[in-house]
Amino acid sequence: MPSKADPASPERVYVALGSNLGDRAAHLQNARAALASLPKTRLVAASSIEETAPLGGKQQPSYLNQMVLLETGLEPHALLEACQAIELAEGRERTERWGSRTLDLDIVQFGTRHVRDPDLIIPHPGLSTRDFWRRELAELNSDER
């Protein structure tokens, strides 16, 4: 069951960006711009971009990955819907699990909230197994923002 926060206070949210098809850097740039333009949302910082091997054991191109820190007044499911719309605008097709994609946006942490339902789990369950996410989070948290 989701915990509630004061809706008047923006929450700090970490969103992971990944792309391994097409102009990967442009997909990440477009995602950052789209996230920054969401209502009640401000892009606070972005980590360095790094190239990583694909997850899930499938043969596919390497990914470019990055983490962004947002402050948002959106609720978690509204942010999820916005992220999926941004993915779709960048040509994302959901055809297979762990498949290649033009853009993947994952909500990694959402303030201190815990959400567990069929559409959304926060904190993201992949956080403990993805070293690149932990590096990116550490970079974003290296100084107080």
C-alpha positions in Angstrom: 0.0 0.0 0.0 1.5 3.4 -0.9 2.4 5.7 1.8 1.2 9.3 1.5 3.3 12.4 1.6 2.3 16.1 2.0 1.0 16.9 -1.6 2.2 20.5 -1.2 5.8 19.5 -0.8 7.8 18.3 -3.8 9.5 15.0 -3.3 13.0 14.0 -4.4 12.7 11.3 -7.1 15.4 9.3 -8.9 14.7 8.2 -12.4 17.0 5.9 -14.4 17.3 6.5 -18.1 18.6 3.8 -20.5 18.8 3.4 -24.3 20.4 0.9 -26.6 18.7 1.6 -30.0 19.1 4.5 -32.4 20.7 7.7 -31.3 21.1 6.7 -27.7 22.5 10.0 -26.5 19.7 11.9 -28.2 17.1 9.7 -26.6 18.6 10.4 -23.1 18.7 14.1 -23.9 15.1 14.2 -25.1 14.1 12.3 -21.9 15.8 14.7 -19.6 14.1 17.6 -21.4 10.7 15.9 -21.3 11.1 15.1 -17.6 12.1 18.7 -16.8 9.0 20.0 -18.6 6.5 17.8 -16.6 4.0 19.8 -14.5 5.0 20.4 -10.9 8.5 19.0 -11.7 12.0 20.3 -11.7 15.1 18.6 -13.0 17.7 19.1 -10.1 20.7 17.1 -11.4 21.8 14.4 -13.9 24.6 11.9 -13.4 27.3 11.2 -15.9 26.3 8.9 -18.8 27.9 5.5 -18.8 27.8 2.6 -21.2 26.9 -0.8 -19.8 26.3 -4.3 -21.0 22.6 -5.3 -21.5 20.8 -7.2 -18.6 18.7 -10.3 -19.0 21.2 -12.4 -21.0 19.9 -11.4 -24.4 22.3 -10.6 -27.3 21.8 -6.9 -28.0 23.7 -3.6 -28.2 25.2 -1.9 -25.2 23.2 0.6 -23.2 23.8 4.2 -22.4 22.6 4.8 -18.8 22.1 7.9 -16.7 20.2 8.8 -13.5 18.4 12.0 -12.9 17.2 13.6 -9.7 13.8 15.3 -9.9 11.8 17.3 -7.4 8.1 16.7 -8.2 4.7 17.3 -6.8 3.3 14.4 -9.0 2.1 11.2 -7.4 4.1 8.0 -8.2 1.5 6.6 -10.7 1.2 10.0 -12.5 4.9 10.1 -12.9 4.9 6.5 -14.1 2.3 7.4 -16.8 4.4 10.4 -17.8 7.5 8.3 -18.1 5.7 5.7 -20.3 4.4 8.5 -22.5 8.0 9.9 -22.9 9.2 6.4 -23.8 6.5 6.1 -26.4 7.4 9.5 -27.9 10.9 8.2 -28.3 9.7 5.2 -30.2 9.7 2.6 -27.4 8.0 -0.6 -28.3 7.1 -3.1 -25.6 7.5 -6.4 -27.4 9.6 -8.5 -25.1 10.9 -8.5 -21.5 14.6 -7.5 -21.4 14.5 -6.6 -25.1 16.3 -3.7 -26.8 14.7 -0.3 -26.5 15.0 3.2 -27.7 14.3 4.5 -24.2 13.7 3.0 -20.8 12.7 5.1 -17.8 12.6 3.5 -14.4 11.5 5.2 -11.2 14.2 4.0 -8.8 13.3 5.9 -5.6 10.4 8.3 -4.8 11.1 10.2 -1.6 10.7 7.8 1.3 7.7 6.1 -0.3 7.2 2.4 -0.7 4.8 1.3 -3.4 4.1 -2.3 -4.3 1.4 -3.0 -6.8 1.3 -4.8 -10.2 2.3 -1.7 -12.2 4.8 -0.1 -9.9 7.3 -1.1 -7.2 9.2 1.6 -5.3 12.0 1.4 -4.4 12.8 -0.3 -7.7 13.7 -4.0 -7.0 16.7 -3.7 -9.4 18.5 -1.2 -7.2 20.3 -3.8 -5.2 21.7 -5.6 -8.3 22.6 -2.8 -10.7 26.0 -1.4 -9.8 25.7 1.3 -12.4 22.5 2.6 -10.7 24.3 2.7 -7.3 27.2 4.6 -8.8 24.9 7.1 -10.4 22.9 7.6 -7.2 26.2 8.1 -5.3 27.2 10.7 -7.9 23.9 12.6 -7.5 24.2 12.4 -3.7 27.9 13.3 -3.5 27.0 16.8 -2.4 23.8 18.1 -0.9 21.5 19.6 -3.5 
